[in-house]
Amino acid sequence: MLFRIEDRIVQRAILNVVQTIPSIQAQLEAGLNFGGIAGRNFGVPAAVERALEGCQKNEYFIRTDVRKFFDKVPRDRALDALCMHIEDARLAQLLRNAANVELSNLERIPEAERRLFPLGNEGVAQGSCLSPLICNFLLGPLDRQMSGNGIIWVRYIDDIVLFADSRKRAHAALRSARKHLDGLGLDAYDPVDDSTKADEGFTRNTPLTYLGCEILPTRVRPSVANRKKLLSRIKEICAETLANLVNEHLKMADRPTISGAMTEIRNVVRGWGNTYSFCTDDNLMRDTDRLIVAHLEVFLAQAKRRMRLLDPEQRLRALGWMPLSECKKDADDKRCRALVSSFRHTSATP
């Protein structure tokens, strides 16, 4: 199969059918995994809400993720489990074909990007809409094994956090999960061995960083990294715009303008705010607003100083406006100009 737009459309159609098969849908929507599933009860906000409940009910957490998950998923084994629930043999075979990606232009793809499209029996294509389905169904038994007995288990594709009433029980649960994953040829990071990929702590006083949020029993807020990323993007837009507030650059229509920069920043901020609208720390959001305003004030002051070096037409371009002298001339305008030019020429003749 070639990985083309047409293939993506077919994959989406297959997904729409397969995930509505009752037995498959029941497992996917069991409420233990929140990633790659449509509906109000799933997605990042629902996963964070469940993690918040875990922080409030249990004393200790361990956050981890499955090591090289998309690269190492035993694809054939996962497809076998899925196809057992599909009565139509033709649909089952179509699903298998769609999950096996081959690229016609493999030799032209950089080595670093080839790993996104596994060609062997292991791994699923990152970016394919079928990959979350395959992965979620494979880990369904793990979700069921880990839930209950005082453990709160939350999974978002390969990002996992578990809660227990003590550190000892939390690590016992992690060992059990890693044993199950080992049977699938997979593994999860241990916070003791790799603190950069996994984390642990007491829920009352150690913020849990999960799915871009910092979670404590009393609050949910965007993570420090995501707040920095927002402000960094705003600075980047401002810097790019200021760098182009010179005459030779402003002649190029694709260069950023002040109004364009403000529009882009507004969209970035709005998108970021909508993404984290479920967070509860309103004071942090107000502080972030103040930082954004401070950046914009500096940007506008610097832009004003640079505009003083431009001629009037270039100032208009910098603002994102078209100078009147450059307005499009239609046929009627040209006829009038021709008449004026002709009259001047005739009048000047002795």
Phi, psi and chi 1 to 4 in degrees:
 res  aa     phi    psi   chi1   chi2   chi3   chi4
   1 MET       -  139.4  175.8 -172.7  -62.4      -
   2 LEU   -90.9  140.6  -56.2  178.1      -      -
   3 PHE   -87.7   81.9 -158.3   65.4      -      -
   4 ARG  -119.0  176.1  -55.9  165.2  -59.7 -179.0
   5 ILE   -58.9  -41.9  -64.3  -62.3      -      -
   6 GLU   -58.2  -39.6  -66.7   88.5  -19.8      -
   7 ASP   -65.8  -38.3  -60.1  -41.3      -      -
   8 ARG   -62.9  -38.7  -69.5 -178.8  179.9  -87.7
   9 ILE   -64.5  -44.0  -65.6  173.1      -      -
  10 VAL   -63.8  -42.8  171.9      -      -      -
  11 GLN   -60.2  -41.8  -71.4  174.0  -19.8      -
  12 ARG   -63.8  -40.9  173.5   58.2   63.6  177.0
  13 ALA   -63.4  -42.2      -      -      -      -
  14 ILE   -61.9  -45.6  -65.2  170.5      -      -
  15 LEU   -58.1  -45.0  174.7   66.2      -      -
  16 ASN   -58.9  -33.7  -69.2  -17.4      -      -
  17 VAL   -81.5  -49.2  173.3      -      -      -
  18 VAL   -64.1  -42.3  169.8      -      -      -
  19 GLN   -72.6   -7.2   66.8 -175.1   -1.4      -
  20 THR   -97.6   -1.9   58.5      -      -      -
  21 ILE   -63.8  123.9  -65.0  173.7      -      -
  22 PRO   -48.9  -46.8  -29.2   36.3      -      -
  23 SER   -69.1  -34.6   56.5      -      -      -
  24 ILE   -72.4  -43.6  -66.8  177.6      -      -
  25 GLN   -60.8  -40.0 -175.3  177.8   25.0      -
  26 ALA   -61.5  -42.0      -      -      -      -
  27 GLN   -69.9  -42.3  176.3  166.3  -47.3      -
  28 LEU   -63.8  -35.7  -66.9  175.6      -      -
  29 GLU  -101.5   28.2  -61.2 -178.9   -2.8      -
  30 ALA   -69.0  -14.1      -      -      -      -
  31 GLY    90.5   14.3      -      -      -      -
  32 LEU  -107.6  -27.5  -57.7  172.2      -      -
  33 ASN  -114.4  141.2  165.0   67.9      -      -
  34 PHE  -120.0   -3.6  -63.9   87.3      -      -
  35 GLY  -102.0  142.1      -      -      -      -
  36 GLY    76.7   17.8      -      -      -      -
  37 ILE  -127.8  132.1  -58.0  173.8      -      -
  38 ALA   -81.8  153.7      -      -      -      -
  39 GLY   126.1  156.5      -      -      -      -
  40 ARG   -65.7  -24.0  -65.7 -178.9   58.8 -173.7
  41 ASN   -88.4    8.1  -64.0  -35.5      -      -
  42 PHE  -132.1  179.4  -57.3   95.4      -      -
  43 GLY    95.8  179.6      -      -      -      -
  44 VAL   -61.4  -47.8  170.9      -      -      -
  45 PRO   -57.2  -41.4  -26.4   36.6      -      -
  46 ALA   -67.9  -39.1      -      -      -      -
  47 ALA   -64.9  -42.4      -      -      -      -
  48 VAL   -65.6  -38.9  171.0      -      -      -
  49 GLU   -60.5  -43.5  178.7 -177.3  -15.2      -
  50 ARG   -65.4  -39.2 -178.2   59.4  173.9  158.3
  51 ALA   -64.8  -37.2      -      -      -      -
  52 LEU   -62.1  -41.4  176.1   60.4      -      -
  53 GLU   -61.2  -39.7  -67.1  175.8   -0.3      -
  54 GLY   -62.4  -41.0      -      -      -      -
  55 CYS   -63.2  -36.6  -75.9      -      -      -
  56 GLN   -77.5  -27.8  -67.5  176.4  -20.7      -
  57 LYS   -97.7  -29.1  -67.6  179.1  179.0  179.0
  58 ASN  -120.1  161.4  -79.6    3.0      -      -
  59 GLU   -88.8  -28.3  179.8  177.6  -45.9      -
  60 TYR  -134.2  147.8 -153.4   82.1      -      -
  61 PHE  -131.2  155.0   75.1   83.8      -      -
  62 ILE  -133.4  125.9  -67.3  178.8      -      -
  63 ARG  -110.5  134.2  177.2 -164.1   57.6   77.2
  64 THR  -152.8  178.2 -175.8      -      -      -
  65 ASP  -145.9  162.4   62.5   71.9      -      -
  66 VAL   -76.8  128.8 -178.5      -      -      -
  67 ARG   -66.8  124.6 -168.5 -169.6  -53.6  -93.7
  68 LYS    46.4   49.5  -62.7 -177.6  179.2  179.0
  69 PHE   -58.5  -57.2 -174.4   43.2      -      -
  70 PHE   -65.6  -26.0  -71.7   95.7      -      -
  71 ASP   -76.7  -30.6  -65.1  -17.2      -      -
  72 LYS  -108.0   -4.5  -63.8  -65.3 -175.1 -179.6
  73 VAL   -55.0  127.0  165.4      -      -      -
  74 PRO   -72.6   89.5   25.8  -32.1      -      -
  75 ARG   -59.8  -45.8 -175.3  170.7   66.7 -108.8
  76 ASP   -63.5  -38.4  -70.7  -15.8      -      -
  77 ARG   -66.3  -41.8  179.9  170.5  176.1  175.9
  78 ALA   -65.4  -41.1      -      -      -      -
  79 LEU   -66.8  -36.0  -73.3  169.2      -      -
  80 ASP   -59.4  -44.2  -73.0  -17.0      -      -
  81 ALA   -64.8  -40.0      -      -      -      -
  82 LEU   -66.9  -46.3 -100.5  173.3      -      -
  83 CYS   -68.9  -18.1  -70.3      -      -      -
  84 MET   -62.0  -22.9  -72.7  178.2   58.8      -
  85 HIS   -96.5   -0.4  -62.5  -94.9      -      -
  86 ILE  -106.8  111.7  -57.8  175.2      -      -
  87 GLU   -74.8  -32.1  -63.8 -179.2   -1.5      -
  88 ASP   -79.0  110.5 -171.1  -33.4      -      -
  89 ALA   -62.6  -32.9      -      -      -      -
  90 ARG   -67.6  -39.8  -66.2  172.6  -58.7  174.9
  91 LEU   -66.0  -40.6  176.6   59.7      -      -
  92 ALA   -60.7  -43.4      -      -      -      -
  93 GLN   -68.4  -36.4 -173.3   58.4   51.5      -
  94 LEU   -63.4  -39.0 -172.1   60.5      -      -
  95 LEU   -63.0  -44.1  171.1   62.3      -      -
  96 ARG   -62.1  -43.3  -69.5 -178.4 -175.2  -84.5
  97 ASN   -63.6  -41.9  -68.2  -17.6      -      -
  98 ALA   -68.3  -27.7      -      -      -      -
  99 ALA   -81.8  -15.5      -      -      -      -
 100 ASN   -98.8  106.4  -68.0  -61.0      -      -
 101 VAL   -97.0  129.9  176.3      -      -      -
 102 GLU  -126.2  142.0  -64.1  179.6    6.9      -
 103 LEU  -112.7  126.9  -60.4  176.6      -      -
 104 SER   -72.3  -24.4   60.1      -      -      -
 105 ASN  -112.2   38.1   59.8  -20.8      -      -
 106 LEU   -57.4  -38.4 -173.1   64.7      -      -
 107 GLU   -66.3  -19.9   69.4  -78.7   -5.0      -
 108 ARG   -94.1   -3.8  -69.4 -176.7  -67.9  173.4
 109 ILE   -91.6  131.6  -62.4  177.1      -      -
 110 PRO   -55.4  146.5  -24.2   33.9      -      -
 111 GLU   -55.5  -39.1 -176.1   66.4   31.1      -
 112 ALA   -64.2  -24.6      -      -      -      -
 113 GLU   -94.8  -16.9  -62.7  178.4   15.1      -
 114 ARG   -63.6  -31.0  -66.7 -175.7 -168.1 -179.3
 115 ARG   -65.0  -15.2   57.9  178.9  -65.0  -87.2
 116 LEU   -74.0  -12.5  -58.0  178.4      -      -
 117 PHE  -129.0   78.1  -55.9   94.8      -      -
 118 PRO   -64.5  138.0   24.3  -34.1      -      -
 119 LEU  -108.4   -7.4  -56.7  179.8      -      -
 120 GLY   -92.6 -156.3      -      -      -      -
 121 ASN   -86.8  -11.1  -66.0  -35.5      -      -
 122 GLU  -104.8  145.5  -74.7 -172.6  -12.3      -
 123 GLY    90.1  158.4      -      -      -      -
 124 VAL  -129.5  155.6  -69.2      -      -      -
 125 ALA   -71.3  122.4      -      -      -      -
 126 GLN   -72.4  127.3  -62.6 -176.4   38.7      -
 127 GLY   105.9  -17.3      -      -      -      -
 128 SER   -77.3  136.8  168.4      -      -      -
 129 CYS   -68.8  -16.9   63.7      -      -      -
 130 LEU   -82.0  -20.3  -68.6  174.7      -      -
 131 SER   -61.5  -47.2  -63.9      -      -      -
 132 PRO   -59.4  -38.8  -24.9   35.4      -      -
 133 LEU   -59.6  -49.0  168.3   69.0      -      -
 134 ILE   -62.0  -45.8  -64.3  169.2      -      -
 135 CYS   -67.2  -43.6  -64.0      -      -      -
 136 ASN   -63.4  -40.4  -75.4  -24.9      -      -
 137 PHE   -68.9  -36.0 -154.7   82.2      -      -
 138 LEU   -62.6  -39.4  177.4   71.0      -      -
 139 LEU   -92.1    4.0  -65.6 -174.5      -      -
 140 GLY   -56.2  -47.3      -      -      -      -
 141 PRO   -59.5  -36.1  -27.0   36.7      -      -
 142 LEU   -63.8  -43.4  171.6   63.2      -      -
 143 ASP   -56.8  -45.7  -64.6  -24.8      -      -
 144 ARG   -67.9  -37.7  -67.0 -170.1  -68.0  -86.5
 145 GLN   -63.9  -38.4  172.3 -172.8  -47.0      -
 146 MET   -86.3  -14.6  -63.2  -53.9  -58.1      -
 147 SER   -84.3  147.6   62.2      -      -      -
 148 GLY    92.3 -176.5      -      -      -      -
 149 ASN    54.7   36.7  -62.6  -39.6      -      -
 150 GLY    83.0   -2.4      -      -      -      -
 151 ILE   -98.4  131.3  -59.1  -63.0      -      -
 152 ILE  -104.2  121.0  -66.1  178.5      -      -
 153 TRP  -115.1  126.9  173.1  -92.7      -      -
 154 VAL  -129.6  125.3 -173.7      -      -      -
 155 ARG  -128.8  136.9 -178.8  172.1   64.8   82.6
 156 TYR  -126.0   94.1 -168.5   95.6      -      -
 157 ILE    57.0  -96.8  -50.4  -66.1      -      -
 158 ASP  -113.4    4.2   59.1  -23.4      -      -
 159 ASP   -94.6  120.5  -67.5  -40.9      -      -
 160 ILE  -124.7  141.4  -62.5  167.1      -      -
 161 VAL  -138.3  135.9   60.4      -      -      -
 162 LEU  -126.6  150.0   63.0   87.7      -      -
 163 PHE  -125.6  138.8  -58.2   87.9      -      -
 164 ALA  -142.1  170.4      -      -      -      -
 165 ASP   -84.0    0.5   58.7    9.2      -      -
 166 SER  -160.5  162.6   67.1      -      -      -
 167 ARG   -64.7  -38.9 -175.8  179.2 -173.4  -83.3
 168 LYS   -60.4  -46.8 -178.8  178.1  179.1  179.8
 169 ARG   -70.3  -32.7  -69.2 -160.3   63.2 -172.8
 170 ALA   -64.2  -44.0      -      -      -      -
 171 HIS   -71.0  -31.8  -84.7  -86.7      -      -
 172 ALA   -64.2  -39.7      -      -      -      -
 173 ALA   -65.9  -40.5      -      -      -      -
 174 LEU   -63.5  -41.2  178.3   61.2      -      -
 175 ARG   -61.5  -40.8  -73.0 -167.1  -64.1  -87.7
 176 SER   -63.6  -42.3  177.0      -      -      -
 177 ALA   -65.1  -41.2      -      -      -      -
 178 ARG   -67.4  -33.3  -66.0 -177.7   72.8 -174.0
 179 LYS   -64.7  -43.0 -178.2  177.6  179.6 -179.7
 180 HIS   -63.4  -44.9 -176.9  105.1      -      -
 181 LEU   -62.8  -35.8  -70.5  169.5      -      -
 182 ASP   -60.8  -34.6 -176.7   64.5      -      -
 183 GLY   -66.9  -16.9      -      -      -      -
 184 LEU  -100.7    2.9  -60.4  172.8      -      -
 185 GLY    78.6   21.1      -      -      -      -
 186 LEU  -120.8  174.1  -58.8  169.7      -      -
 187 ASP  -155.7  160.6 -168.1   16.1      -      -
 188 ALA  -122.2  150.2      -      -      -      -
 189 TYR   -69.8  144.1  -65.1   99.6      -      -
 190 ASP  -104.1  126.8 -171.1  -40.6      -      -
 191 PRO   -60.9  -23.7   22.0  -33.2      -      -
 192 VAL   -71.4  -37.9  175.3      -      -      -
 193 ASP   -90.7  -28.8  -60.2  -32.7      -      -
 194 ASP  -144.8   86.3 -163.6  -22.1      -      -
 195 SER   -73.3  -10.6   59.9      -      -      -
 196 THR   -82.5  -22.5   62.3      -      -      -
 197 LYS  -107.6  -13.7  -64.4  -69.5 -173.4  178.2
 198 ALA  -141.7  163.0      -      -      -      -
 199 ASP  -149.2  158.9 -168.0   17.7      -      -
 200 GLU  -153.9  162.3   64.8  178.5  -36.9      -
 201 GLY   167.3  173.8      -      -      -      -
 202 PHE   -80.7  131.2  -69.5   94.6      -      -
 203 THR   -64.9  -24.3   57.0      -      -      -
 204 ARG   -75.9  -28.9  -66.2  -65.2 -174.5  -89.5
 205 ASN  -132.7    3.0   52.1   28.1      -      -
 206 THR  -117.6  111.5  -54.9      -      -      -
 207 PRO   -60.2  128.8  -21.4   33.0      -      -
 208 LEU   -86.7  119.6  162.4   62.8      -      -
 209 THR   -95.2  113.4  -58.3      -      -      -
 210 TYR  -147.1  125.4 -171.9   54.7      -      -
 211 LEU    54.6   41.3  -60.3  177.9      -      -
 212 GLY    82.0    9.6      -      -      -      -
 213 CYS  -125.8  154.4  -64.2      -      -      -
 214 GLU  -104.6  125.2  -68.0  176.9    4.0      -
 215 ILE  -121.3  125.7  -52.2  170.2      -      -
 216 LEU  -127.1  162.5  -76.7  170.2      -      -
 217 PRO   -56.9  -24.8  -25.5   35.1      -      -
 218 THR  -102.7   -1.6   56.7      -      -      -
 219 ARG  -166.9  157.5   71.2  165.4 -169.5 -120.5
 220 VAL  -132.0  128.0  176.2      -      -      -
 221 ARG  -141.5  155.7   54.7  164.0   50.0  169.6
 222 PRO   -59.1  146.9  -21.4   32.6      -      -
 223 SER   -68.0  160.0   68.0      -      -      -
 224 VAL   -57.2  -42.3  171.5      -      -      -
 225 ALA   -62.3  -40.7      -      -      -      -
 226 ASN   -73.3  -31.8  -83.8  -39.1      -      -
 227 ARG   -67.7  -42.4  -61.7 -162.0  -60.0  -86.4
 228 LYS   -63.1  -38.5  -71.5 -178.0  177.0  178.5
 229 LYS   -63.9  -39.5 -172.0 -178.2  -63.7 -176.1
 230 LEU   -62.0  -51.2  170.2   65.0      -      -
 231 LEU   -65.5  -34.9  -63.3  174.8      -      -
 232 SER   -65.2  -39.4  176.2      -      -      -
 233 ARG   -66.3  -39.0  178.9   57.8 -175.6  144.4
 234 ILE   -62.8  -45.7  -67.8  172.6      -      -
 235 LYS   -60.4  -39.7  -69.6  179.9 -179.6  178.5
 236 GLU   -63.4  -43.5 -177.9 -179.2  -73.7      -
 237 ILE   -63.7  -44.1  -64.7  169.8      -      -
 238 CYS   -63.4  -45.0  -67.5      -      -      -
 239 ALA   -64.0  -41.7      -      -      -      -
 240 GLU   -64.2  -39.2 -177.1 -179.8    1.4      -
 241 THR   -68.0  -45.0  -56.4      -      -      -
 242 LEU   -62.7  -37.3  -69.6  171.4      -      -
 243 ALA   -64.4  -21.2      -      -      -      -
 244 ASN  -104.8    8.7  -71.6  -70.5      -      -
 245 LEU   -84.9   57.6  -71.7 -175.7      -      -
 246 VAL  -134.0  155.4  -67.2      -      -      -
 247 ASN   -55.1  -46.6  -74.1  -40.5      -      -
 248 GLU   -68.0  -30.6   56.7  -91.2   26.6      -
 249 HIS   -78.8  -33.9  -74.9  166.7      -      -
 250 LEU   -69.0  -11.6  -77.1  168.8      -      -
 251 LYS   -73.5  -16.1  -66.5  176.6 -177.7  176.7
 252 MET   -92.5  124.0  -58.8  175.7   63.8      -
 253 ALA   -66.7  -25.5      -      -      -      -
 254 ASP   -87.0    1.0   60.3  -16.1      -      -
 255 ARG   -75.2  147.2  -67.0  -65.7 -178.4  177.5
 256 PRO   -68.5  144.4   24.2  -33.2      -      -
 257 THR  -113.9  171.6   63.0      -      -      -
 258 ILE   -63.6  -47.2  -64.4  172.1      -      -
 259 SER   -65.8  -36.8   61.7      -      -      -
 260 GLY   -64.0  -40.2      -      -      -      -
 261 ALA   -63.3  -42.8      -      -      -      -
 262 MET   -64.4  -38.5  -63.8  -61.9  -75.1      -
 263 THR   -65.5  -44.1  -61.9      -      -      -
 264 GLU   -64.7  -42.7 -174.2  174.2   -0.7      -
 265 ILE   -63.0  -41.9  -69.3  169.9      -      -
 266 ARG   -59.3  -43.5  179.3 -170.8   65.1 -167.4
 267 ASN   -67.7  -38.5  -68.4  -22.7      -      -
 268 VAL   -63.2  -46.1  167.5      -      -      -
 269 VAL   -66.0  -42.8  171.8      -      -      -
 270 ARG   -63.1  -44.1  178.1 -177.5  -65.4  175.5
 271 GLY   -62.5  -42.2      -      -      -      -
 272 TRP   -63.5  -44.3 -168.7   88.9      -      -
 273 GLY   -64.0  -40.0      -      -      -      -
 274 ASN   -66.5  -35.2  -71.0  -21.0      -      -
 275 THR   -62.2  -38.6  -62.2      -      -      -
 276 TYR  -109.6   26.7  -64.2  104.2      -      -
 277 SER   -65.2  -21.1   60.6      -      -      -
 278 PHE   -79.2  -10.2   60.0   87.2      -      -
 279 CYS   -67.8  155.0  -68.8      -      -      -
 280 THR  -106.8   -9.1   66.4      -      -      -
 281 ASP   -87.0   84.5 -165.4  -22.9      -      -
 282 ASP   -66.0  -32.8  -65.5  -26.2      -      -
 283 ASN   -62.8  -40.2  -72.5  -29.6      -      -
 284 LEU   -64.0  -40.3  178.9   91.6      -      -
 285 MET   -63.6  -40.6  -67.3  -58.2 -165.9      -
 286 ARG   -66.0  -39.4  -78.6 -170.4  -77.9  -92.6
 287 ASP   -62.9  -39.2  -71.2  -18.8      -      -
 288 THR   -65.4  -39.6  -55.6      -      -      -
 289 ASP   -57.0  -42.5  -77.5  -23.9      -      -
 290 ARG   -65.6  -37.9  -77.1 -169.4  -79.6  -91.6
 291 LEU   -66.4  -39.1  -71.1  173.1      -      -
 292 ILE   -63.6  -45.4  -67.3  171.0      -      -
 293 VAL   -60.4  -42.0  169.4      -      -      -
 294 ALA   -60.8  -42.8      -      -      -      -
 295 HIS   -63.2  -42.1  -74.8  -48.6      -      -
 296 LEU   -68.1  -37.0  -67.1 -179.7      -      -
 297 GLU   -63.7  -43.1  -72.6  176.7  -18.4      -
 298 VAL   -63.3  -44.1  170.7      -      -      -
 299 PHE   -59.9  -47.4  165.0   64.3      -      -
 300 LEU   -66.7  -36.4  -68.2  174.0      -      -
 301 ALA   -65.7  -42.7      -      -      -      -
 302 GLN   -67.0  -38.1  -68.1  175.3  -26.8      -
 303 ALA   -65.0  -39.4      -      -      -      -
 304 LYS   -62.0  -42.1 -176.4  177.5 -179.8 -180.0
 305 ARG   -64.9  -39.3  -73.5 -164.8  -65.4  -90.1
 306 ARG   -71.7  -32.7  -65.1 -159.9  178.9 -164.3
 307 MET   -67.0  -23.3  -75.8 -178.2   64.0      -
 308 ARG   -63.5  -22.3  -68.5  173.5 -175.5  159.1
 309 LEU   -86.4   -3.8  -56.0  176.0      -      -
 310 LEU   -99.9  155.2  -54.4  176.8      -      -
 311 ASP   -78.6  167.6   59.4   49.1      -      -
 312 PRO   -54.6  -42.3  -28.9   36.3      -      -
 313 GLU   -65.0  -40.0  -70.6 -174.8   -6.3      -
 314 GLN   -68.9  -32.1  -64.0  -72.5   27.4      -
 315 ARG   -62.9  -41.9  -68.8  179.2 -172.0  177.8
 316 LEU   -62.5  -42.3  -72.3  173.7      -      -
 317 ARG   -62.1  -39.9  -67.5 -168.4 -171.8   96.1
 318 ALA   -61.6  -32.9      -      -      -      -
 319 LEU   -79.3  -10.2  -69.0  170.8      -      -
 320 GLY    94.5   13.1      -      -      -      -
 321 TRP  -103.6  158.7  -61.6  -10.0      -      -
 322 MET   -96.6  128.4  176.9 -179.7  -71.5      -
 323 PRO   -59.9  142.3  -23.5   34.0      -      -
 324 LEU   -57.8  -33.2  -64.6  176.4      -      -
 325 SER   -67.3  -14.0   59.5      -      -      -
 326 GLU  -108.2    9.5  -65.0 -178.8    0.4      -
 327 CYS   -61.6  145.8  -71.5      -      -      -
 328 LYS   -61.9  134.6 -176.7  178.2  178.9 -178.7
 329 LYS  -102.2  121.7  -45.0  -98.6 -173.8  -39.6
 330 ASP   -91.6 -175.3   59.1   23.2      -      -
 331 ALA   -61.7  -39.6      -      -      -      -
 332 ASP   -63.1  -40.7  -69.6  -24.7      -      -
 333 ASP   -61.0  -41.1  -60.9  -30.2      -      -
 334 LYS   -68.2  -36.1  -67.9  178.2 -179.7  178.3
 335 ARG   -64.3  -41.4  -74.6 -161.9  -63.3  -90.0
 336 CYS   -62.0  -41.9  -71.2      -      -      -
 337 ARG   -65.0  -37.6  -71.7  177.1  178.9  -87.3
 338 ALA   -64.9  -40.2      -      -      -      -
 339 LEU   -64.4  -44.8  -73.4  170.8      -      -
 340 VAL   -61.4  -44.4  168.7      -      -      -
 341 SER   -63.3  -41.2  177.1      -      -      -
 342 SER   -65.5  -40.4  175.7      -      -      -
 343 PHE   -64.6  -42.7  178.8   79.1      -      -
 344 ARG   -61.7  -39.7  -73.2  176.5  177.2  172.2
 345 HIS   -65.9  -41.9  178.8   72.6      -      -
 346 THR   -67.3  -42.0  -57.3      -      -      -
 347 SER   -64.9  -30.2  -60.0      -      -      -
 348 ALA   -79.3  -12.5      -      -      -      -
 349 THR   -77.5  130.1  -58.7      -      -      -
 350 PRO   -69.0      -   12.3  -17.3      -      -
